[in-house]
């Protein structure tokens, strides 16, 4: 019997995915050469739809990587000589900061306790960062970083590149690309695609920095240097044979989302988010991890469960509903519920009703 | 109208692929968490089937990368301190050698003219290599490197790691894993899968070398270090969210191939290879690029076309048959035809008949 997946990624696939897989077979997307015109057309179509859906400025470049995890390394390798600044309010923002440190960068880290946002305002910054990294939506804790706080960092360090992890946020939470230089996500979250593709969007300022570091011989010469990714992307090509199927599917699902309208997607997300947060407040054994309303993620709802999360997760599994456990150390004590575009209002309503009825 | 793809990768998908995609949807493979037991079971199944199909020794580890191109970087980063030796008889073996050089290794290169094999025997080797890289089947030229020659290198440099590119060869061309330490391929060639997954098989000796280099602080700290790939793989896990769909599909198609029998696959390949090479000899405007029988690839047939390859390629396209042009500089003068397990005897016979009838 099919299950409904509310784990925050990989999660339920987008409801049109099956149709697009059928089209991919019919159009022989998996058999075409990645050097063919058919591939270039497909690539161009995906770029066009993404650009339109996310309102990416024309002068920004869109490149594909193999995952968002890869982007952490590529940012550290291509956009930073020495210093970066990271705001950590969960495991994923932490892993990103650690990637920069692993690759020899002086990555300064501002941390927050669980459920709070590591903010620029009030932080004691010790070094001038070349790049400032924010996590718009921390998938581990469901914390949203408010844009107003990021703006303050930009004002204080106008030279720095602004990097933004939107892995589980986009396209639900809007992005003003003009405020950022390096924005990235993976496709198995809100886009409801099979995993195995990262999308990295870079500003002219980021490319300029990569050019300068390259000229100075300071970019690690991996097989995926940013400048070569960009150069290939401009002619709708990739360095190696890519995940063509996913590039195709992303273009199709971006088109579906354009048709539905991103405003409608956002309106529904807000409704579902309200239901989930209300559940966490109303249920006697649940409490929201993130208590400040402006810090609550639009797409990932996290709650503490009195007595531990396992019984609730098991109970829902018996109803064919799969939600996430807490991340890392919080595995046994928390639940995480994805509120992605493919999760319908009716599904979330049903899930909320089921949980409301549940007691240990 | 559907086309038949004989380009040497990406190429025609394996004939059972559509069924497995349907199963993947039914089993919700694209929605499960990569940290779930369902994922571990799927991963273990793929490893088991691959190990059985390719007769990979129990003490060798199988890890997944995002492409074979990635493996070039990972080998240079994890298995070599200073020196490597490369036998180049086409663009792909060349790109591999260049990757080692790009990453700062002293990569010695032995080259051959087009259609010949760069052999160890008779080569003047200037340095003692830590790793010797061979390309079993050069996809650009259709040259097969004879095992007997590789064996001589192993005898002369018993300390060196033996690396083998089997990208477009496996499972058609057999591999004696005991003779090699690092063997890799991508799945969009003989396995007929969507692109976006690399498979890297390493010996205990290779792991030992990586351990030593890691202890000495000589391994570049990427997000995909060999030792961590191995550590995760041992518990059927991956470092980041992987291409789960492809790992699943690879397991299924390996199972299909096991059922058919690898002996049968090899017998059919030999028959098809003979037809193609005979065509190249018999047709007045074609001539085989590789003239020595023991150097002719089992899976990729390459021919020079008198007057240029474009008219023949166009003629076949009008019959819904898509073959490859020559690679790189040979694009306009050569054709390349894949003879992969999914290409049936009947399809190759029909293709050969069509080409036999063709004149400029």
Interface residues (C-beta under 8 A of the other chain):
Chain A: X2 X3 X5 X7 X9 X10 X11 X12 X13 X17 X18 X21 X25 X26 X28 X30 X31 X32 X33 X34 X66 X67 X68 X69 X70 X72 X73 X99 X102 X103 X104 X186 X188 X193 X194 X195 X196 X197 X220 X221 X222 X223 X239 X240 X241 X242 X243 X244 X245 X246 X324
Chain B: X2 X3 X5 X7 X9 X10 X11 X12 X13 X17 X18 X21 X25 X26 X28 X30 X31 X32 X33 X34 X66 X67 X68 X69 X70 X72 X73 X99 X102 X103 X104 X186 X188 X193 X194 X195 X196 X197 X220 X221 X222 X223 X239 X240 X241 X242 X243 X244 X245 X246 X324
